[in-house]
């Protein structure tokens, strides 16, 4: 399975390491053509203003939105979650605006910038969540499914082919969230393979 990692800024290496461990093929995405032939895309944590700006600069926004429309799974972690949100409270920074969530950056406060929390995740179980200057999802709409919450705020959400965490699973040696995402990618790949077969038999 070919999984793209948006490689403009942020935790690219860490996601690569986990994908390789799971026998998936990580692909660094820097330009629109890098999205061709991918089964899924990860938008890593980092600095959402920088990532958003570069996405626009390299015209990746249009290309990623097209892939999203086709059903390609996209996973945004932390800054990636911010980039995917339709509404970033109090900020007009560039974003993809694909997920029906309202999110507030750096909302756990400036003093407690990072923390660990024991989470319970639907279909996965107990999981150690690493939060680094994390945002808070303040509200969600239109069929967003909350897979985990912390202090009454969603920290893992799924909306169709979008997966969002406000924490960083790539920083620990637990591969289960990436496995969950690879399952989403597998479903998409199967549908695409089927469509290709149909197109071929029509020729
Ligand atoms: N605070 C960062 C932002 O607003 C996100 C932090 C992270 O990805 N760890 O973009």
py3Dmol code that shows the C-alpha trace and the ligand (Angstrom):
import py3Dmol

protein = """\
ATOM      1  CA  UNK A   1       0.000   0.000   0.000  1.00  0.00           C
ATOM      2  CA  UNK A   2       1.337   3.412  -1.002  1.00  0.00           C
ATOM      3  CA  UNK A   3       0.766   6.052   1.658  1.00  0.00           C
ATOM      4  CA  UNK A   4       1.738   9.663   1.048  1.00  0.00           C
ATOM      5  CA  UNK A   5       3.054  11.875   3.821  1.00  0.00           C
ATOM      6  CA  UNK A   6       2.790  15.594   3.200  1.00  0.00           C
ATOM      7  CA  UNK A   7       6.459  16.502   3.481  1.00  0.00           C
ATOM      8  CA  UNK A   8       6.488  20.282   3.651  1.00  0.00           C
ATOM      9  CA  UNK A   9       7.218  20.637   7.376  1.00  0.00           C
ATOM     10  CA  UNK A  10       6.704  18.657  10.580  1.00  0.00           C
ATOM     11  CA  UNK A  11       6.762  15.029  11.743  1.00  0.00           C
ATOM     12  CA  UNK A  12       7.425  13.391   8.385  1.00  0.00           C
ATOM     13  CA  UNK A  13      10.163  10.951   9.447  1.00  0.00           C
ATOM     14  CA  UNK A  14       8.168   9.613  12.387  1.00  0.00           C
ATOM     15  CA  UNK A  15       5.173   8.631  10.235  1.00  0.00           C
ATOM     16  CA  UNK A  16       7.555   7.124   7.697  1.00  0.00           C
ATOM     17  CA  UNK A  17       9.073   4.935  10.382  1.00  0.00           C
ATOM     18  CA  UNK A  18       5.694   3.553  11.474  1.00  0.00           C
ATOM     19  CA  UNK A  19       4.440   2.961   7.927  1.00  0.00           C
ATOM     20  CA  UNK A  20       7.619   1.087   7.045  1.00  0.00           C
ATOM     21  CA  UNK A  21       7.211  -1.019  10.169  1.00  0.00           C
ATOM     22  CA  UNK A  22       3.723  -1.938   8.960  1.00  0.00           C
ATOM     23  CA  UNK A  23       5.037  -2.920   5.499  1.00  0.00           C
ATOM     24  CA  UNK A  24       3.366   0.006   3.768  1.00  0.00           C
ATOM     25  CA  UNK A  25       5.291   2.123   1.285  1.00  0.00           C
ATOM     26  CA  UNK A  26       5.676   5.737   2.465  1.00  0.00           C
ATOM     27  CA  UNK A  27       5.850   8.386  -0.253  1.00  0.00           C
ATOM     28  CA  UNK A  28       6.934  11.974   0.442  1.00  0.00           C
ATOM     29  CA  UNK A  29       4.439  14.405  -1.043  1.00  0.00           C
ATOM     30  CA  UNK A  30       5.828  17.818  -1.971  1.00  0.00           C
ATOM     31  CA  UNK A  31       4.115  18.560  -5.275  1.00  0.00           C
ATOM     32  CA  UNK A  32       0.674  17.752  -6.765  1.00  0.00           C
ATOM     33  CA  UNK A  33       2.079  15.014  -9.024  1.00  0.00           C
ATOM     34  CA  UNK A  34       3.352  13.133  -5.955  1.00  0.00           C
ATOM     35  CA  UNK A  35      -0.299  12.382  -5.099  1.00  0.00           C
ATOM     36  CA  UNK A  36      -0.782  10.210  -8.170  1.00  0.00           C
ATOM     37  CA  UNK A  37      -1.302   6.554  -7.415  1.00  0.00           C
ATOM     38  CA  UNK A  38      -1.476   6.934  -3.634  1.00  0.00           C
ATOM     39  CA  UNK A  39      -3.836   4.863  -1.514  1.00  0.00           C
ATOM     40  CA  UNK A  40      -3.948   7.426   1.313  1.00  0.00           C
ATOM     41  CA  UNK A  41      -2.356  10.623   2.604  1.00  0.00           C
ATOM     42  CA  UNK A  42      -1.097  11.706   6.038  1.00  0.00           C
ATOM     43  CA  UNK A  43      -0.858  15.373   7.004  1.00  0.00           C
ATOM     44  CA  UNK A  44       1.571  15.367   9.933  1.00  0.00           C
ATOM     45  CA  UNK A  45       1.855  17.566  12.992  1.00  0.00           C
ATOM     46  CA  UNK A  46       4.085  20.595  12.862  1.00  0.00           C
ATOM     47  CA  UNK A  47       3.159  24.212  12.380  1.00  0.00           C
ATOM     48  CA  UNK A  48      -0.217  24.579  10.700  1.00  0.00           C
ATOM     49  CA  UNK A  49       0.382  28.146   9.448  1.00  0.00           C
ATOM     50  CA  UNK A  50       3.577  27.076   7.659  1.00  0.00           C
ATOM     51  CA  UNK A  51       2.085  23.857   6.276  1.00  0.00           C
ATOM     52  CA  UNK A  52      -1.064  25.706   5.109  1.00  0.00           C
ATOM     53  CA  UNK A  53       0.957  28.398   3.381  1.00  0.00           C
ATOM     54  CA  UNK A  54       3.160  25.885   1.560  1.00  0.00           C
ATOM     55  CA  UNK A  55       0.154  23.755   0.534  1.00  0.00           C
ATOM     56  CA  UNK A  56      -1.210  26.834  -1.228  1.00  0.00           C
ATOM     57  CA  UNK A  57       2.129  27.875  -2.684  1.00  0.00           C
ATOM     58  CA  UNK A  58       2.680  24.487  -4.348  1.00  0.00           C
ATOM     59  CA  UNK A  59      -0.983  24.210  -5.434  1.00  0.00           C
ATOM     60  CA  UNK A  60      -1.421  21.080  -3.381  1.00  0.00           C
ATOM     61  CA  UNK A  61      -4.740  22.338  -1.986  1.00  0.00           C
ATOM     62  CA  UNK A  62      -6.626  21.812  -5.249  1.00  0.00           C
ATOM     63  CA  UNK A  63      -4.993  18.421  -5.851  1.00  0.00           C
ATOM     64  CA  UNK A  64      -5.654  17.125  -2.316  1.00  0.00           C
ATOM     65  CA  UNK A  65      -9.292  18.262  -2.450  1.00  0.00           C
ATOM     66  CA  UNK A  66      -9.744  16.380  -5.721  1.00  0.00           C
ATOM     67  CA  UNK A  67      -8.352  13.192  -4.177  1.00  0.00           C
ATOM     68  CA  UNK A  68     -10.614  13.679  -1.159  1.00  0.00           C
ATOM     69  CA  UNK A  69     -13.625  13.890  -3.461  1.00  0.00           C
ATOM     70  CA  UNK A  70     -12.593  10.612  -5.075  1.00  0.00           C
ATOM     71  CA  UNK A  71     -12.608   8.975  -1.632  1.00  0.00           C
ATOM     72  CA  UNK A  72      -8.902   8.816  -0.834  1.00  0.00           C
ATOM     73  CA  UNK A  73      -8.433   8.547   2.950  1.00  0.00           C
ATOM     74  CA  UNK A  74      -6.651  11.493   4.567  1.00  0.00           C
ATOM     75  CA  UNK A  75      -5.343  11.457   8.134  1.00  0.00           C
ATOM     76  CA  UNK A  76      -4.472  14.741   9.868  1.00  0.00           C
ATOM     77  CA  UNK A  77      -2.590  14.703  13.185  1.00  0.00           C
ATOM     78  CA  UNK A  78      -2.458  17.836  15.345  1.00  0.00           C
ATOM     79  CA  UNK A  79      -1.404  20.572  12.864  1.00  0.00           C
ATOM     80  CA  UNK A  80      -2.844  18.218  10.221  1.00  0.00           C
ATOM     81  CA  UNK A  81      -6.165  18.288  12.093  1.00  0.00           C
ATOM     82  CA  UNK A  82      -6.095  22.094  12.003  1.00  0.00           C
ATOM     83  CA  UNK A  83      -5.410  22.091   8.259  1.00  0.00           C
ATOM     84  CA  UNK A  84      -8.369  19.731   7.660  1.00  0.00           C
ATOM     85  CA  UNK A  85     -10.856  21.713   9.771  1.00  0.00           C
ATOM     86  CA  UNK A  86     -13.557  23.753   8.070  1.00  0.00           C
ATOM     87  CA  UNK A  87     -13.323  26.342  10.828  1.00  0.00           C
ATOM     88  CA  UNK A  88     -10.201  27.451  12.725  1.00  0.00           C
ATOM     89  CA  UNK A  89     -11.576  29.642  15.492  1.00  0.00           C
ATOM     90  CA  UNK A  90     -10.048  33.134  15.429  1.00  0.00           C
ATOM     91  CA  UNK A  91      -7.746  32.487  12.475  1.00  0.00           C
ATOM     92  CA  UNK A  92      -8.009  33.027   8.739  1.00  0.00           C
ATOM     93  CA  UNK A  93      -4.841  31.019   7.957  1.00  0.00           C
ATOM     94  CA  UNK A  94      -4.873  28.868   4.784  1.00  0.00           C
ATOM     95  CA  UNK A  95      -6.502  25.473   5.226  1.00  0.00           C
ATOM     96  CA  UNK A  96      -8.066  22.614   3.299  1.00  0.00           C
ATOM     97  CA  UNK A  97     -11.452  22.961   5.047  1.00  0.00           C
ATOM     98  CA  UNK A  98     -12.634  19.393   4.481  1.00  0.00           C
ATOM     99  CA  UNK A  99     -13.753  18.204   7.934  1.00  0.00           C
ATOM    100  CA  UNK A 100     -16.886  19.473   9.632  1.00  0.00           C
ATOM    101  CA  UNK A 101     -15.152  20.510  12.825  1.00  0.00           C
ATOM    102  CA  UNK A 102     -14.461  23.802  14.570  1.00  0.00           C
ATOM    103  CA  UNK A 103     -11.009  23.800  16.112  1.00  0.00           C
ATOM    104  CA  UNK A 104      -9.025  26.211  18.315  1.00  0.00           C
ATOM    105  CA  UNK A 105      -5.230  26.206  18.129  1.00  0.00           C
ATOM    106  CA  UNK A 106      -2.969  25.924  21.198  1.00  0.00           C
ATOM    107  CA  UNK A 107      -6.036  25.663  23.403  1.00  0.00           C
ATOM    108  CA  UNK A 108      -4.514  23.661  26.271  1.00  0.00           C
ATOM    109  CA  UNK A 109      -2.747  26.851  27.388  1.00  0.00           C
ATOM    110  CA  UNK A 110       0.738  28.201  27.142  1.00  0.00           C
ATOM    111  CA  UNK A 111       2.008  26.815  30.458  1.00  0.00           C
ATOM    112  CA  UNK A 112       1.003  23.213  29.924  1.00  0.00           C
ATOM    113  CA  UNK A 113       2.187  23.013  26.358  1.00  0.00           C
ATOM    114  CA  UNK A 114       2.600  19.252  26.257  1.00  0.00           C
ATOM    115  CA  UNK A 115       1.112  16.362  28.190  1.00  0.00           C
ATOM    116  CA  UNK A 116       0.340  12.667  28.016  1.00  0.00           C
ATOM    117  CA  UNK A 117      -3.104  11.250  28.596  1.00  0.00           C
ATOM    118  CA  UNK A 118      -4.463   7.731  28.793  1.00  0.00           C
ATOM    119  CA  UNK A 119      -7.117   7.590  26.135  1.00  0.00           C
ATOM    120  CA  UNK A 120      -9.735   5.040  25.323  1.00  0.00           C
ATOM    121  CA  UNK A 121     -10.314   4.700  21.593  1.00  0.00           C
ATOM    122  CA  UNK A 122     -13.330   3.045  19.967  1.00  0.00           C
ATOM    123  CA  UNK A 123     -12.366  -0.262  18.255  1.00  0.00           C
ATOM    124  CA  UNK A 124      -8.750   0.177  19.409  1.00  0.00           C
ATOM    125  CA  UNK A 125      -8.802   0.319  23.219  1.00  0.00           C
ATOM    126  CA  UNK A 126      -6.397   2.023  25.626  1.00  0.00           C
ATOM    127  CA  UNK A 127      -3.884   4.302  23.992  1.00  0.00           C
ATOM    128  CA  UNK A 128      -1.250   6.759  25.192  1.00  0.00           C
ATOM    129  CA  UNK A 129      -2.015  10.170  23.697  1.00  0.00           C
ATOM    130  CA  UNK A 130       0.882  12.614  23.339  1.00  0.00           C
ATOM    131  CA  UNK A 131      -0.398  16.187  23.078  1.00  0.00           C
ATOM    132  CA  UNK A 132       2.063  18.867  21.952  1.00  0.00           C
ATOM    133  CA  UNK A 133       0.700  22.416  21.779  1.00  0.00           C
ATOM    134  CA  UNK A 134      -2.438  20.664  20.717  1.00  0.00           C
ATOM    135  CA  UNK A 135      -5.632  22.235  19.431  1.00  0.00           C
ATOM    136  CA  UNK A 136      -9.077  21.512  20.880  1.00  0.00           C
ATOM    137  CA  UNK A 137     -12.012  20.457  18.724  1.00  0.00           C
ATOM    138  CA  UNK A 138     -14.775  22.709  20.036  1.00  0.00           C
ATOM    139  CA  UNK A 139     -17.628  21.408  17.921  1.00  0.00           C
ATOM    140  CA  UNK A 140     -18.379  18.966  15.123  1.00  0.00           C
ATOM    141  CA  UNK A 141     -21.258  18.411  12.722  1.00  0.00           C
ATOM    142  CA  UNK A 142     -22.514  16.382   9.746  1.00  0.00           C
ATOM    143  CA  UNK A 143     -21.740  12.808  10.597  1.00  0.00           C
ATOM    144  CA  UNK A 144     -18.414  13.223  12.385  1.00  0.00           C
ATOM    145  CA  UNK A 145     -17.914  10.176  14.541  1.00  0.00           C
ATOM    146  CA  UNK A 146     -16.013  10.724  17.786  1.00  0.00           C
ATOM    147  CA  UNK A 147     -13.628   7.797  18.335  1.00  0.00           C
ATOM    148  CA  UNK A 148     -12.023   9.164  21.500  1.00  0.00           C
ATOM    149  CA  UNK A 149     -12.347  12.102  23.836  1.00  0.00           C
ATOM    150  CA  UNK A 150     -10.371  13.680  26.624  1.00  0.00           C
ATOM    151  CA  UNK A 151     -11.916  16.014  29.224  1.00  0.00           C
ATOM    152  CA  UNK A 152     -15.143  16.053  27.221  1.00  0.00           C
ATOM    153  CA  UNK A 153     -13.486  17.205  24.004  1.00  0.00           C
ATOM    154  CA  UNK A 154     -13.074  14.957  20.953  1.00  0.00           C
ATOM    155  CA  UNK A 155      -9.412  14.056  20.345  1.00  0.00           C
ATOM    156  CA  UNK A 156      -9.990  11.496  17.572  1.00  0.00           C
ATOM    157  CA  UNK A 157     -12.685  11.916  14.965  1.00  0.00           C
ATOM    158  CA  UNK A 158     -13.660  10.199  11.747  1.00  0.00           C
ATOM    159  CA  UNK A 159     -15.796  11.668   8.996  1.00  0.00           C
ATOM    160  CA  UNK A 160     -16.103   9.259   6.062  1.00  0.00           C
ATOM    161  CA  UNK A 161     -12.607   9.115   4.505  1.00  0.00           C
ATOM    162  CA  UNK A 162     -11.125  11.644   6.934  1.00  0.00           C
ATOM    163  CA  UNK A 163      -9.356  10.665  10.149  1.00  0.00           C
ATOM    164  CA  UNK A 164      -8.269  13.241  12.708  1.00  0.00           C
ATOM    165  CA  UNK A 165      -6.300  13.116  15.945  1.00  0.00           C
ATOM    166  CA  UNK A 166      -5.244  16.118  18.013  1.00  0.00           C
ATOM    167  CA  UNK A 167      -2.448  13.968  19.488  1.00  0.00           C
ATOM    168  CA  UNK A 168       0.662  12.346  17.978  1.00  0.00           C
ATOM    169  CA  UNK A 169       0.604   8.521  17.615  1.00  0.00           C
ATOM    170  CA  UNK A 170       3.725   8.659  15.441  1.00  0.00           C
ATOM    171  CA  UNK A 171       5.840   9.525  18.489  1.00  0.00           C
ATOM    172  CA  UNK A 172       5.289   6.239  20.315  1.00  0.00           C
ATOM    173  CA  UNK A 173       5.867   2.613  19.453  1.00  0.00           C
ATOM    174  CA  UNK A 174       2.203   1.765  19.140  1.00  0.00           C
ATOM    175  CA  UNK A 175       1.138   1.242  15.544  1.00  0.00           C
ATOM    176  CA  UNK A 176      -2.588   0.689  16.057  1.00  0.00           C
ATOM    177  CA  UNK A 177      -3.828   4.079  14.816  1.00  0.00           C
ATOM    178  CA  UNK A 178      -1.752   3.739  11.664  1.00  0.00           C
ATOM    179  CA  UNK A 179      -3.133   0.205  11.243  1.00  0.00           C
ATOM    180  CA  UNK A 180      -6.658   1.607  11.552  1.00  0.00           C
ATOM    181  CA  UNK A 181      -5.809   4.158   8.860  1.00  0.00           C
ATOM    182  CA  UNK A 182      -4.250   1.496   6.623  1.00  0.00           C
ATOM    183  CA  UNK A 183      -7.556  -0.393   6.813  1.00  0.00           C
ATOM    184  CA  UNK A 184      -9.289   2.703   5.466  1.00  0.00           C
ATOM    185  CA  UNK A 185      -6.649   2.860   2.717  1.00  0.00           C
ATOM    186  CA  UNK A 186      -7.171  -0.819   1.901  1.00  0.00           C
ATOM    187  CA  UNK A 187     -10.911  -0.262   1.372  1.00  0.00           C
ATOM    188  CA  UNK A 188     -10.211   2.646  -0.975  1.00  0.00           C
ATOM    189  CA  UNK A 189      -7.591   0.637  -2.870  1.00  0.00           C
ATOM    190  CA  UNK A 190     -10.040  -2.234  -3.373  1.00  0.00           C
ATOM    191  CA  UNK A 191     -12.672   0.084  -4.844  1.00  0.00           C
ATOM    192  CA  UNK A 192     -10.069   1.707  -7.125  1.00  0.00           C
ATOM    193  CA  UNK A 193      -8.744  -1.665  -8.297  1.00  0.00           C
ATOM    194  CA  UNK A 194     -12.283  -2.787  -9.065  1.00  0.00           C
ATOM    195  CA  UNK A 195     -12.974   0.400 -11.051  1.00  0.00           C
ATOM    196  CA  UNK A 196      -9.750  -0.125 -13.008  1.00  0.00           C
ATOM    197  CA  UNK A 197     -10.750  -3.693 -13.856  1.00  0.00           C
ATOM    198  CA  UNK A 198     -14.150  -2.509 -15.079  1.00  0.00           C
ATOM    199  CA  UNK A 199     -12.522   0.224 -17.195  1.00  0.00           C
ATOM    200  CA  UNK A 200     -10.113  -2.327 -18.671  1.00  0.00           C
ATOM    201  CA  UNK A 201     -12.853  -4.798 -19.556  1.00  0.00           C
ATOM    202  CA  UNK A 202     -14.765  -1.942 -21.272  1.00  0.00           C
ATOM    203  CA  UNK A 203     -11.832  -1.183 -23.563  1.00  0.00           C
TER     204      UNK A 203
END
"""
ligand_1 = """\
10
LIG
N 0.333 24.378 17.664
C 0.553 23.905 16.350
C -0.274 24.677 15.341
O -1.065 25.460 15.683
C 0.237 22.417 16.241
C 1.190 21.638 17.090
C 1.483 20.263 16.606
O 1.224 19.863 15.482
N 2.109 19.523 17.469
O -0.112 24.504 14.193
"""
view = py3Dmol.view(width=600, height=400)
view.addModel(protein, "pdb")
view.setStyle({"model": 0}, {"cartoon": {"style": "trace"}})
view.addModel(ligand_1, "xyz")
view.setStyle({"model": 1}, {"stick": {}})
view.zoomTo()
view.show()
